[in-house]
Amino acid sequence: MSSIRNWSSRSARVRTASLALVLAAAGAAAAIELQSVPAARSAQGLGAEPDEIFIPGNEIPESTFFGETISRSGNTLLVGLPGYKDQTGRVAVFTRNKPTGEWKRDGSIDSPSGQPQEAFGFSVAFEDNVAVSLAADALFVFRHKHSGFALTQTLSSTASHRFDRVTLWHKWAFVSGVENGQNVIHVFKVLPAGFLVPVQKLHSDGSPDDGFGTALAVSNGTLVVGAPGDDETRGAAYIFELRAGHGPRRWVRSQKIVVPGGASLDSFGTAVAVGNGVLAIGAPGEFVAEDPDCGFGVYFGATYVLRRAGGEWTQQQKLMAPRCQSGFGALVAVGGEWLIGAAPSSFPEQGGQPVVYQKNANGAYAPLARVENSAEEIFDVLYLSGQTLYVGRPFERGDFAVGAVNIFDLDNLTFLPAQ
């Protein structure tokens, strides 16, 4: 099945490779001092049945990977199906009914090229009526109108230039990729008519294999770029700030964040999230503890929580992997009073349940609940919009990787008894 997902962004490839290497080196890993608040083993589970959206039977040729990517703007939700029809790909459109809060299917955005193996929709971003969807060979821009989504622009990739991941923020578009063997972030201005105008390119100071651009997050004029392969997979995260000068506003690198004393294979920067003055960075390979009761005999992974102080982002807290979960921090989301961290459950044997943390009166995050899932309910995507958590399960619904998306309202949680 993994061979079907050739489109997957570098984050998945780096994560899988890093965690496999961690397992090989687990016996030699040095223990670190556990800091701050660990993820409580007795965290309660979400008791309420989540809303669930999925694709109807007539769109199930198997291996559609519905839920591989999720993006919401207002009352419209886009969900990628990059495996649809021999990886031609599709993006499903859902509209929210305001009185009931229900999401209803409202059409699709189909691949403009219609070519198999392009995996249209493997990365999607949507904001202010402009949607950007990546395919293996191109970037497509659409304008949302009453009649649906209309194609406005196509940027083709080449043998020396590819696109990997996209995110949007306040009329800016950020697209990670590789250009002439170097990792790069393409920065565009987004015009109201639905056109991207190139403005600048951002680079790391690391090697070509540092994974710069594996993860992207942007909020309130701060762009965070993960580079989990930096410094022999110790990892790093780069901060760029939107600044005004004598000319047009530009994105300027302000900080490179690394973990002092970090170890090879930590893969710090595999996942990043930023919002409401909080920055979360995952290090899914960081060794936590040996435990003979765990499937691998060890477990590993951490999520670092940072806040800005004196013009720089500094560490405030470290959330450690729950017992016997490996790869914790490969998925992170943050916003408002909430932070969600997880090891992808598609990681064999020791994947885990997403842990929901809530900010307490002291400003620290404490574990509140876990998103329950069975072995068959594999998740690989976390997306937080306001108080709503979307959990993408691209492998769910049998052996055919049809996929589903579970939706949780974090402000109206009910709980199972603590275990």
The 8 nearest C-alpha neighbors of each residue, nearest first, counted from 0:
[[1, 2, 3, 4, 62, 400, 399, 398],
 [0, 2, 3, 4, 5, 7, 6, 62],
 [3, 1, 0, 4, 5, 6, 7, 62],
 [2, 4, 1, 0, 5, 82, 62, 86],
 [3, 5, 6, 1, 2, 7, 0, 82],
 [4, 6, 7, 3, 2, 1, 118, 116],
 [5, 7, 4, 118, 135, 8, 121, 117],
 [8, 6, 5, 4, 11, 9, 121, 12],
 [9, 7, 10, 163, 11, 6, 164, 12],
 [8, 10, 12, 213, 11, 13, 7, 163],
 [11, 9, 213, 13, 8, 12, 14, 269],
 [12, 10, 14, 9, 13, 8, 15, 7],
 [11, 13, 9, 15, 14, 10, 16, 8],
 [12, 14, 16, 10, 15, 11, 9, 17],
 [15, 13, 11, 17, 12, 16, 10, 18],
 [16, 14, 12, 18, 17, 13, 11, 19],
 [15, 17, 13, 19, 14, 18, 12, 20],
 [18, 16, 20, 14, 19, 15, 13, 264],
 [17, 19, 21, 20, 15, 16, 284, 14],
 [18, 20, 16, 22, 21, 17, 15, 23],
 [21, 19, 23, 17, 18, 22, 24, 16],
 [20, 22, 18, 24, 23, 19, 25, 264],
 [23, 21, 25, 19, 20, 24, 18, 295],
 [22, 24, 20, 21, 25, 19, 26, 18],
 [23, 25, 21, 22, 27, 26, 20, 28],
 [26, 24, 22, 28, 27, 21, 23, 297],
 [25, 27, 24, 28, 23, 22, 297, 29],
 [26, 28, 25, 24, 29, 23, 30, 21],
 [29, 27, 25, 26, 24, 30, 286, 21],
 [28, 30, 27, 31, 286, 26, 262, 25],
 [31, 29, 286, 28, 287, 288, 32, 289],
 [32, 30, 33, 29, 287, 286, 288, 285],
 [31, 33, 34, 30, 287, 288, 35, 29],
 [34, 32, 31, 35, 287, 319, 37, 317],
 [35, 33, 317, 32, 36, 316, 37, 318],
 [34, 36, 317, 316, 37, 318, 33, 319],
 [35, 37, 318, 38, 317, 34, 365, 316],
 [38, 36, 319, 318, 39, 35, 320, 321],
 [37, 39, 321, 319, 366, 318, 320, 40],
 [40, 38, 41, 42, 37, 366, 321, 36],
 [39, 41, 42, 321, 38, 322, 418, 37],
 [42, 40, 418, 39, 417, 43, 38, 368],
 [43, 41, 368, 39, 40, 367, 417, 366],
 [42, 44, 368, 417, 415, 369, 414, 41],
 [45, 43, 369, 368, 415, 414, 370, 371],
 [44, 46, 414, 370, 47, 413, 368, 369],
 [45, 47, 414, 415, 413, 44, 48, 412],
 [48, 46, 413, 45, 49, 412, 414, 415],
 [47, 49, 46, 50, 45, 407, 51, 405],
 [50, 48, 407, 406, 405, 47, 51, 408],
 [49, 51, 406, 405, 48, 407, 52, 101],
 [52, 50, 405, 404, 406, 49, 53, 403],
 [51, 53, 404, 403, 405, 50, 54, 102],
 [54, 52, 403, 404, 55, 51, 402, 65],
 [53, 55, 58, 56, 52, 59, 65, 403],
 [56, 54, 57, 58, 53, 59, 104, 52],
 [55, 57, 59, 58, 54, 60, 53, 401],
 [56, 58, 55, 59, 60, 54, 61, 83],
 [59, 57, 56, 55, 60, 54, 83, 63],
 [58, 60, 61, 56, 57, 401, 63, 55],
 [59, 61, 58, 84, 62, 63, 83, 57],
 [62, 60, 399, 59, 401, 63, 400, 83],
 [61, 63, 400, 399, 401, 64, 82, 83],
 [62, 64, 82, 83, 401, 80, 65, 61],
 [65, 63, 393, 402, 80, 401, 62, 400],
 [64, 66, 80, 402, 393, 63, 67, 79],
 [67, 65, 391, 393, 68, 392, 78, 404],
 [66, 68, 393, 65, 79, 64, 391, 121],
 [67, 69, 79, 66, 78, 122, 123, 121],
 [70, 68, 78, 77, 66, 79, 382, 123],
 [71, 69, 77, 124, 125, 76, 123, 78],
 [70, 72, 76, 75, 77, 125, 73, 69],
 [73, 71, 126, 75, 125, 74, 76, 127],
 [72, 74, 75, 71, 76, 127, 126, 95],
 [75, 73, 95, 94, 72, 76, 71, 96],
 [74, 76, 94, 72, 73, 93, 71, 95],
 [75, 77, 71, 93, 92, 70, 94, 72],
 [76, 78, 92, 70, 91, 69, 71, 90],
 [79, 77, 69, 91, 90, 66, 68, 76],
 [78, 80, 90, 120, 68, 67, 65, 81],
 [81, 79, 65, 89, 63, 64, 82, 88],
 [82, 80, 88, 118, 120, 121, 119, 83],
 [83, 81, 86, 63, 88, 80, 64, 62],
 [82, 84, 63, 88, 86, 81, 80, 87],
 [85, 83, 86, 87, 82, 60, 88, 115],
 [84, 86, 115, 87, 83, 82, 116, 88],
 [87, 85, 82, 116, 118, 88, 83, 115],
 [86, 88, 115, 118, 117, 114, 84, 116],
 [89, 87, 81, 119, 83, 118, 86, 82],
 [88, 90, 109, 80, 120, 119, 81, 108],
 [89, 91, 79, 108, 78, 107, 120, 80],
 [90, 92, 107, 78, 77, 79, 108, 106],
 [93, 91, 77, 107, 105, 106, 76, 104],
 [92, 94, 104, 105, 76, 103, 75, 102],
 [95, 93, 75, 103, 102, 74, 105, 76],
 [94, 96, 102, 74, 101, 100, 97, 103],
 [95, 97, 100, 101, 99, 98, 102, 94],
 [96, 98, 100, 99, 95, 101, 74, 94],
 [99, 97, 96, 100, 101, 95, 102, 74],
 [100, 98, 101, 97, 96, 95, 102, 103],
 [99, 101, 96, 97, 98, 95, 102, 74],
 [102, 100, 96, 99, 95, 103, 97, 94],
 [101, 103, 95, 94, 93, 96, 100, 104],
 [104, 102, 93, 94, 105, 95, 101, 96],
 [103, 105, 93, 92, 106, 94, 102, 91],
 [106, 104, 93, 92, 94, 103, 107, 91],
 [107, 105, 92, 104, 91, 108, 93, 147],
 [106, 108, 91, 92, 90, 109, 89, 105],
 [107, 109, 90, 89, 91, 148, 110, 106],
 [110, 108, 89, 107, 111, 90, 88, 113],
 [109, 111, 113, 112, 119, 89, 88, 108],
 [112, 110, 113, 109, 150, 139, 114, 108],
 [111, 113, 114, 110, 87, 109, 117, 115],
 [114, 112, 110, 111, 87, 115, 109, 88],
 [113, 115, 112, 87, 117, 116, 110, 86],
 [116, 114, 87, 86, 85, 117, 113, 84],
 [115, 117, 86, 87, 118, 85, 114, 135],
 [118, 116, 135, 134, 87, 115, 119, 86],
 [119, 117, 81, 86, 88, 87, 134, 116],
 [118, 120, 134, 88, 81, 117, 110, 121],
 [119, 121, 79, 81, 122, 132, 90, 133],
 [122, 120, 81, 119, 118, 79, 133, 68],
 [121, 123, 120, 133, 164, 68, 132, 165],
 [124, 122, 132, 131, 120, 68, 165, 133],
 [123, 125, 166, 131, 70, 130, 167, 165],
 [124, 126, 130, 129, 70, 72, 71, 131],
 [127, 125, 72, 129, 128, 130, 167, 124],
 [126, 128, 129, 72, 125, 170, 169, 73],
 [129, 127, 143, 126, 142, 130, 125, 144],
 [128, 130, 142, 126, 127, 125, 141, 193],
 [131, 129, 125, 141, 124, 140, 142, 126],
 [132, 130, 140, 124, 139, 123, 141, 125],
 [133, 131, 123, 139, 120, 122, 138, 130],
 [134, 132, 138, 122, 120, 119, 137, 121],
 [133, 135, 119, 137, 117, 118, 136, 138],
 [134, 136, 117, 137, 118, 6, 133, 119],
 [137, 135, 156, 134, 155, 117, 157, 161],
 [138, 136, 155, 156, 134, 154, 135, 133],
 [137, 139, 133, 154, 153, 132, 134, 155],
 [138, 140, 153, 132, 131, 152, 133, 137],
 [139, 141, 131, 152, 151, 130, 150, 153],
 [142, 140, 150, 130, 149, 151, 148, 129],
 [141, 143, 129, 149, 193, 148, 128, 144],
 [144, 142, 148, 128, 147, 129, 141, 149],
 [145, 143, 147, 146, 148, 142, 149, 128],
 [144, 146, 147, 143, 148, 142, 149, 128],
 [145, 147, 144, 148, 143, 149, 106, 142],
 [148, 146, 144, 145, 143, 149, 106, 108],
 [147, 149, 143, 142, 141, 144, 108, 150],
 [150, 148, 141, 142, 151, 143, 147, 144],
 [149, 151, 141, 140, 152, 142, 148, 139],
 [152, 150, 141, 140, 193, 149, 194, 142],
 [153, 151, 140, 139, 150, 194, 154, 141],
 [152, 154, 139, 138, 155, 140, 137, 151],
 [155, 153, 138, 137, 139, 156, 152, 140],
 [156, 154, 137, 136, 138, 153, 157, 161],
 [155, 157, 161, 136, 137, 160, 154, 162],
 [158, 156, 160, 159, 161, 155, 136, 137],
 [157, 159, 160, 156, 161, 179, 178, 136],
 [160, 158, 179, 157, 178, 161, 180, 177],
 [159, 161, 178, 157, 156, 177, 158, 179],
 [160, 162, 156, 176, 177, 157, 163, 178],
 [163, 161, 176, 175, 164, 174, 177, 156],
 [164, 162, 176, 8, 175, 161, 9, 174],
 [165, 163, 175, 174, 122, 162, 8, 166],
 [166, 164, 174, 173, 124, 122, 123, 175],
 [165, 167, 124, 173, 172, 174, 168, 164],
 [168, 166, 172, 171, 124, 173, 126, 125],
 [167, 169, 171, 170, 172, 217, 166, 218],
 [170, 168, 171, 167, 126, 127, 189, 172],
 [171, 169, 189, 168, 188, 172, 190, 167],
 [170, 172, 188, 168, 189, 169, 167, 187],
 [173, 171, 167, 187, 186, 166, 188, 189],
 [174, 172, 186, 166, 165, 185, 167, 184],
 [173, 175, 165, 185, 184, 164, 176, 172],
 [176, 174, 184, 212, 164, 163, 183, 162],
 [175, 177, 162, 163, 161, 183, 182, 184],
 [176, 178, 182, 181, 161, 160, 183, 180],
 [177, 179, 160, 181, 180, 159, 182, 183],
 [180, 178, 159, 181, 160, 177, 182, 158],
 [179, 181, 178, 177, 207, 182, 159, 160],
 [182, 180, 207, 178, 177, 179, 183, 208],
 [183, 181, 177, 211, 176, 207, 178, 202],
 [182, 184, 202, 176, 201, 177, 175, 181],
 [185, 183, 175, 201, 174, 200, 186, 173],
 [184, 186, 200, 174, 173, 175, 183, 199],
 [187, 185, 173, 199, 198, 172, 200, 197],
 [188, 186, 197, 172, 196, 198, 195, 171],
 [187, 189, 171, 196, 195, 170, 172, 190],
 [188, 190, 170, 195, 171, 194, 187, 172],
 [189, 191, 194, 192, 193, 195, 188, 170],
 [192, 190, 193, 189, 194, 129, 170, 128],
 [191, 193, 190, 194, 142, 151, 189, 129],
 [194, 192, 142, 191, 190, 129, 151, 141],
 [193, 195, 190, 189, 192, 152, 196, 151],
 [196, 194, 189, 187, 188, 190, 197, 193],
 [195, 197, 187, 188, 198, 194, 189, 190],
 [198, 196, 187, 186, 199, 195, 188, 185],
 [197, 199, 187, 186, 196, 188, 200, 185],
 [200, 198, 186, 197, 185, 201, 187, 249],
 [201, 199, 185, 184, 186, 183, 202, 198],
 [200, 202, 184, 183, 185, 199, 203, 186],
 [203, 201, 183, 184, 200, 204, 182, 211],
 [202, 204, 205, 211, 201, 237, 182, 183],
 [203, 205, 202, 206, 209, 229, 207, 211],
 [206, 204, 203, 209, 229, 207, 230, 208],
 [205, 207, 208, 209, 204, 229, 203, 181],
 [208, 206, 181, 209, 182, 180, 205, 210],
 [207, 209, 206, 210, 228, 229, 211, 182],
 [210, 208, 228, 229, 206, 211, 226, 207],
 [209, 211, 226, 228, 213, 208, 227, 212],
 [212, 210, 226, 209, 213, 225, 182, 203],
 [211, 213, 175, 214, 224, 225, 210, 226],
 [212, 214, 10, 9, 210, 211, 225, 226],
 [213, 215, 225, 212, 270, 224, 271, 269],
 [216, 214, 224, 223, 212, 271, 225, 217],
 [217, 215, 223, 272, 222, 273, 271, 224],
 [216, 218, 222, 221, 223, 273, 168, 215],
 [219, 217, 221, 220, 274, 273, 222, 168],
 [218, 220, 221, 217, 274, 275, 168, 222],
 [219, 221, 241, 218, 240, 222, 217, 242],
 [222, 220, 240, 218, 217, 219, 239, 223],
 [223, 221, 217, 239, 238, 216, 240, 224],
 [224, 222, 238, 216, 237, 215, 217, 239],
 [225, 223, 215, 237, 236, 212, 214, 222],
 [224, 226, 268, 236, 214, 212, 213, 211],
 [225, 227, 211, 210, 235, 268, 209, 228],
 [228, 226, 234, 266, 268, 269, 267, 229],
 [229, 227, 209, 232, 210, 234, 226, 231],
 [228, 230, 209, 234, 232, 227, 231, 226],
 [231, 229, 233, 232, 234, 228, 209, 205],
 [230, 232, 233, 229, 263, 228, 264, 234],
 [233, 231, 228, 264, 234, 266, 263, 229],
 [234, 232, 263, 265, 266, 262, 230, 264],
 [233, 235, 227, 267, 229, 266, 232, 228],
 [234, 236, 257, 226, 268, 256, 267, 227],
 [235, 237, 225, 256, 268, 224, 226, 255],
 [236, 238, 255, 224, 223, 254, 256, 225],
 [237, 239, 223, 254, 253, 222, 252, 255],
 [240, 238, 252, 222, 251, 253, 250, 221],
 [241, 239, 221, 251, 250, 220, 242, 252],
 [242, 240, 250, 220, 249, 251, 248, 221],
 [243, 241, 248, 249, 240, 250, 244, 251],
 [242, 244, 248, 249, 247, 241, 245, 246],
 [245, 243, 246, 248, 242, 247, 249, 241],
 [244, 246, 247, 243, 248, 242, 249, 241],
 [247, 245, 244, 248, 243, 249, 242, 198],
 [248, 246, 249, 243, 244, 245, 242, 198],
 [247, 249, 243, 242, 244, 246, 241, 250],
 [250, 248, 242, 241, 251, 247, 243, 244],
 [249, 251, 241, 240, 239, 242, 252, 248],
 [252, 250, 239, 240, 253, 249, 241, 242],
 [251, 253, 239, 238, 254, 240, 250, 237],
 [252, 254, 239, 238, 251, 240, 255, 237],
 [255, 253, 238, 237, 252, 256, 239, 311],
 [254, 256, 237, 236, 238, 257, 235, 253],
 [257, 255, 236, 235, 237, 254, 258, 238],
 [256, 258, 235, 259, 255, 236, 234, 267],
 [257, 259, 261, 260, 256, 235, 267, 233],
 [260, 258, 261, 257, 262, 256, 233, 235],
 [259, 261, 258, 262, 257, 233, 31, 263],
 [262, 260, 258, 259, 233, 265, 263, 257],
 [263, 261, 233, 265, 264, 260, 285, 232],
 [262, 264, 233, 232, 265, 231, 261, 266],
 [263, 265, 232, 266, 284, 233, 17, 21],
 [266, 264, 284, 285, 233, 282, 267, 263],
 [267, 265, 227, 234, 232, 282, 233, 264],
 [266, 268, 282, 234, 227, 265, 235, 269],
 [269, 267, 225, 227, 270, 236, 226, 235],
 [270, 268, 227, 267, 281, 329, 266, 225],
 [271, 269, 281, 268, 214, 329, 330, 280],
 [272, 270, 280, 279, 214, 216, 268, 281],
 [273, 271, 279, 216, 332, 333, 278, 331],
 [274, 272, 278, 277, 216, 333, 218, 279],
 [273, 275, 334, 277, 276, 218, 333, 278],
 [276, 274, 277, 335, 334, 273, 218, 219],
 [275, 277, 274, 306, 278, 307, 273, 219],
 [278, 276, 306, 274, 275, 273, 305, 279],
 [277, 279, 273, 305, 304, 272, 306, 280],
 [280, 278, 304, 272, 303, 271, 273, 305],
 [281, 279, 271, 303, 302, 268, 270, 272],
 [280, 282, 328, 302, 270, 268, 267, 329],
 [281, 283, 267, 301, 266, 328, 265, 284],
 [284, 282, 300, 326, 328, 327, 329, 285],
 [283, 285, 265, 300, 264, 282, 266, 299],
 [286, 284, 265, 300, 299, 283, 282, 301],
 [285, 287, 299, 284, 288, 300, 30, 28],
 [288, 286, 299, 298, 285, 30, 300, 31],
 [289, 287, 297, 298, 286, 290, 30, 299],
 [288, 290, 297, 296, 298, 291, 287, 293],
 [289, 291, 296, 297, 292, 293, 288, 298],
 [290, 292, 296, 293, 289, 297, 294, 295],
 [291, 293, 290, 296, 294, 323, 295, 297],
 [294, 292, 296, 323, 291, 295, 290, 297],
 [293, 295, 296, 348, 349, 292, 323, 297],
 [294, 296, 297, 293, 298, 22, 349, 291],
 [295, 297, 291, 293, 290, 294, 289, 292],
 [298, 296, 289, 290, 295, 288, 293, 299],
 [299, 297, 325, 323, 324, 288, 287, 289],
 [298, 300, 286, 287, 325, 285, 284, 326],
 [299, 301, 283, 327, 285, 326, 284, 320],
 [302, 300, 319, 282, 328, 320, 318, 327],
 [301, 303, 281, 328, 318, 280, 317, 282],
 [304, 302, 317, 280, 279, 316, 281, 318],
 [303, 305, 279, 316, 315, 278, 314, 317],
 [306, 304, 314, 278, 313, 315, 312, 277],
 [307, 305, 277, 312, 313, 276, 278, 308],
 [306, 308, 312, 311, 313, 310, 309, 305],
 [309, 307, 311, 310, 312, 306, 313, 305],
 [310, 308, 311, 307, 312, 313, 306, 253],
 [309, 311, 308, 307, 312, 253, 313, 254],
 [312, 310, 307, 308, 309, 313, 254, 306],
 [311, 313, 307, 306, 305, 308, 314, 310],
 [314, 312, 305, 306, 307, 311, 315, 308],
 [313, 315, 305, 304, 316, 306, 303, 312],
 [316, 314, 305, 304, 313, 306, 317, 303],
 [317, 315, 304, 35, 314, 303, 318, 305],
 [316, 318, 303, 35, 302, 304, 34, 319],
 [319, 317, 302, 37, 301, 36, 38, 303],
 [318, 320, 301, 37, 38, 317, 321, 300],
 [319, 321, 327, 300, 301, 324, 299, 38],
 [322, 320, 38, 324, 40, 323, 319, 39],
 [321, 323, 324, 320, 40, 298, 293, 38],
 [324, 322, 293, 298, 325, 349, 321, 297],
 [325, 323, 349, 351, 322, 350, 321, 298],
 [326, 324, 299, 298, 349, 327, 350, 300],
 [325, 327, 283, 342, 300, 329, 299, 284],
 [328, 326, 342, 300, 341, 283, 320, 325],
 [329, 327, 281, 283, 302, 330, 301, 282],
 [328, 330, 283, 342, 270, 327, 281, 326],
 [331, 329, 328, 341, 270, 340, 342, 381],
 [332, 330, 340, 339, 270, 328, 272, 271],
 [333, 331, 339, 272, 338, 383, 382, 381],
 [332, 334, 338, 337, 272, 274, 273, 339],
 [335, 333, 274, 337, 275, 336, 338, 385],
 [334, 336, 337, 275, 385, 333, 274, 386],
 [335, 337, 358, 357, 334, 338, 333, 359],
 [338, 336, 357, 334, 335, 356, 333, 358],
 [337, 339, 333, 356, 332, 355, 357, 334],
 [340, 338, 355, 332, 331, 354, 356, 333],
 [339, 341, 331, 354, 328, 353, 330, 332],
 [342, 340, 353, 327, 330, 328, 343, 354],
 [341, 343, 327, 326, 350, 351, 329, 328],
 [344, 342, 379, 345, 350, 346, 341, 378],
 [343, 345, 350, 346, 377, 351, 378, 342],
 [344, 346, 343, 377, 347, 350, 378, 379],
 [345, 347, 350, 344, 343, 349, 348, 342],
 [348, 346, 349, 345, 350, 344, 343, 325],
 [347, 349, 350, 294, 346, 295, 344, 345],
 [350, 348, 324, 325, 347, 323, 351, 294],
 [351, 349, 344, 346, 342, 343, 324, 325],
 [352, 350, 344, 342, 324, 349, 343, 353],
 [351, 353, 370, 369, 371, 354, 341, 372],
 [354, 352, 341, 370, 369, 340, 355, 339],
 [353, 355, 369, 340, 339, 368, 341, 352],
 [354, 356, 339, 368, 367, 369, 366, 338],
 [357, 355, 366, 338, 365, 367, 364, 337],
 [358, 356, 337, 364, 365, 336, 367, 359],
 [357, 359, 364, 336, 363, 362, 365, 337],
 [358, 360, 362, 361, 363, 364, 357, 365],
 [361, 359, 362, 358, 363, 364, 357, 365],
 [362, 360, 359, 363, 358, 364, 365, 357],
 [361, 363, 359, 360, 358, 364, 336, 357],
 [364, 362, 358, 361, 359, 365, 316, 360],
 [363, 365, 358, 357, 356, 359, 362, 366],
 [364, 366, 356, 357, 367, 358, 363, 359],
 [367, 365, 356, 38, 355, 368, 39, 42],
 [366, 368, 356, 355, 42, 357, 365, 43],
 [369, 367, 43, 44, 355, 42, 354, 366],
 [368, 370, 354, 44, 353, 355, 371, 43],
 [369, 371, 353, 352, 45, 44, 372, 354],
 [372, 370, 44, 369, 352, 45, 373, 353],
 [373, 371, 376, 370, 352, 374, 377, 375],
 [374, 372, 376, 375, 371, 377, 352, 344],
 [373, 375, 376, 377, 372, 344, 345, 350],
 [374, 376, 373, 377, 395, 397, 396, 372],
 [377, 375, 373, 395, 374, 372, 378, 392],
 [376, 378, 344, 392, 345, 375, 394, 395],
 [379, 377, 392, 344, 391, 380, 343, 376],
 [378, 380, 343, 392, 391, 345, 344, 377],
 [381, 379, 391, 390, 378, 67, 382, 392],
 [382, 380, 390, 389, 391, 332, 330, 383],
 [381, 383, 389, 388, 332, 390, 380, 384],
 [384, 382, 388, 387, 332, 389, 385, 381],
 [385, 383, 387, 386, 388, 382, 71, 334],
 [384, 386, 387, 383, 334, 335, 388, 409],
 [385, 387, 409, 408, 384, 410, 388, 383],
 [388, 386, 408, 384, 385, 407, 383, 409],
 [387, 389, 383, 407, 406, 382, 390, 384],
 [390, 388, 406, 382, 405, 381, 383, 391],
 [391, 389, 381, 405, 404, 380, 392, 406],
 [390, 392, 66, 404, 380, 378, 379, 393],
 [391, 393, 378, 403, 402, 395, 394, 377],
 [394, 392, 402, 64, 66, 65, 67, 395],
 [395, 393, 400, 402, 392, 377, 64, 401],
 [394, 396, 402, 376, 392, 400, 393, 377],
 [397, 395, 401, 402, 400, 398, 394, 399],
 [396, 398, 399, 395, 400, 375, 401, 394],
 [399, 397, 400, 396, 394, 395, 401, 61],
 [398, 400, 61, 62, 401, 397, 396, 394],
 [401, 399, 394, 62, 402, 64, 395, 398],
 [400, 402, 63, 62, 64, 399, 61, 396],
 [401, 403, 393, 65, 395, 394, 64, 392],
 [404, 402, 53, 392, 66, 65, 52, 393],
 [403, 405, 391, 52, 390, 51, 66, 392],
 [404, 406, 51, 390, 50, 389, 49, 391],
 [407, 405, 389, 50, 49, 388, 51, 390],
 [408, 406, 388, 49, 387, 409, 389, 405],
 [407, 409, 387, 410, 411, 386, 388, 412],
 [410, 408, 386, 411, 412, 407, 387, 388],
 [411, 409, 408, 412, 386, 387, 407, 413],
 [412, 410, 409, 408, 413, 407, 386, 47],
 [413, 411, 409, 410, 414, 408, 45, 47],
 [412, 414, 46, 47, 45, 411, 415, 44],
 [415, 413, 46, 45, 44, 43, 416, 412],
 [414, 416, 46, 44, 43, 45, 417, 413],
 [417, 415, 43, 418, 414, 44, 46, 42],
 [418, 416, 43, 41, 42, 415, 44, 414],
 [417, 41, 416, 43, 42, 40, 415, 44]]
